[in-house]
Amino acid sequence: MPLHLSHYDQAGEAHMVDVSEKALTRREAVAAAFVELSDAVLEALPQNPKGNPLEVARFAGIQAAKQTSALIPMCHQLALSYVDVQAKVVDGGVAIEATAATVAGTGVEMEAMVAASIAALTVYDMTKALDKGIRIREVALVRKSGGKSGDYRRL
């Protein structure tokens, strides 16, 4: 069976998928990102003159999840029931995990991915004065639940 991209019609033109017939169910998604930082930047995090980069990143990720439909053209505007972003210093950088949940007819994978991405970019913004070589990597959907396609867990 060939793969079908739901955001394209038979003529190959992009369109927003009509989800009005889909059942309202609880849907949750978790996404992650990693900000690779040097040891020197990691040591300087507590003294950042702009404030706590991890806390600012958390707030930025939460705000970003709520703006996803304004950023990604074919995303539906969702009433989010829950958004959480965690940013932890780990070996080699900052690990970010973003969770989004809703009761809707479509999933929240993009909201979780946007939250993780913007949180990572915020860590970059808060620390770029110390090192221009910071890398954001491994932005990925970790797991999702709910909806017609069922559950997914990244291996």
N, C-alpha and C positions, 0 to 999 in steps of 0.2 A: 504494500500500500504506500503510495507516495505521500510525502510530508505535505501538510497544508498550513500555510501561514494565514491565520485568521484576519489579519489586518489588511489583506489585499482582496479586492473583488475579482470577478472572472476576467475583467479587462486588465488586471494588473495594477489598478489604481489603489492607493492607500485610502483606508477609511476607518472610522471608529466602529468597533464591533458593537452590535446591538445586544445588550445583556438584559433587556427588560423582561424577557421570558424566563430568565434563569432564577432558580430558587435562592432566596436570601438565606445564607448559611454563615456560620462563624468561620472566618478564614484568618490564618496567621502565617506570617513569614519571618524568617530570621536571615539576615545577611551579615557578612563580615568583610572587613578590610584590614590591611596591615600597613602601617607607616614605618618604613625602615629609617631608623635614626642612628647616628654615630654615638659612641659612648659619651663624647663631649656634650652633645645636644641632650642626651638623656640625663646627664649630671646637672645640666643647666635648667631643666624643666621647672624645678621649684622656685627659681629666682627670676622667672620670666616677667619683665616689666609690664607686659600687656595683660597679665593675670594668669590664672591657671589654665593652660592650654587644653587639658583634658575636660575640664568643666565647660569651657566655652565650646569645645567640640561637641559635647553632649547636647547642649542647648541648640547648636546649629543643626545637628542631625535631626533632632525632634522637629524643629521648625521646617526643615527641608522636606521631611516626610509629608507634612501637611500641604506642601506646595508642589507635589509631584505632578499633578495634572497640568499645572502651568508650565512645567519644564519639559515634559515628555508629551508630544502632540496627541498621541492616540490613547493616552491613559484617561480613565474615567475619574471624575472628581468623587472622592470617597469620604464618607463620614468615618473617620478613624476612631475606634473605640479605645485604642491603646497604642502608644509609641514609647519605646524605651531605647536609649543608646547608652552603652557602656564603653568606656575607653580605659584600658589598663596598660601600664608600663610592663613590658615583658622583655626578655632577652632580645636585644637587637632593635627594639622599637616600641610602637604602641599598637596593641591589638584592639580593634573596634568590633563590637557586635551590636546590631540594630534589630529590634523586634517591632513589627507593626501588626495590628489586629483590627478587624472590622466585622460587622455582620452586613453582608452585601451580596450582590449577584456576580461579583468579580473579585479576583484575588488582590493581595497587597504585596506581591513580590517586588514590584517596582518601588513602592514606598519604602520598603526595608532597604533595597539596594541604594536608593537615592540618599536615605538617611546615613548609611554607612559611608558612602562616597563623600558626601558633604562634610561629615565629621572628620574624615581623613584629610580632606582639603583644608579644613580649619586648623588641624594640627600643623599642617604644612605652613599655613599662613602665620600661625602664632610662633613658629620656630625658624622660618626661612632666613631671618637676619643672622642666624648662627651658622647655617649651612645651606647652600643652594643645591646640594646634591641629594637632598632627601627624596626618597622614592615612595610612591604609593603603589601597592601591589596586592594581588590576590583579593580583589573585590569579587565576591561570589555569593550566590544564594546558598545558604547552609541547609535550610529545611523550610518546608511549607506544609500546611494542612488545610483541609477543607476544599470545597468545590468539586466540580465534576471530574477533574483529573486526579483527584485524591491526594494522598500524601507523597512527599518527596523528601529524601534525605541525601545530602551529598556524601559520597563515600570518602 
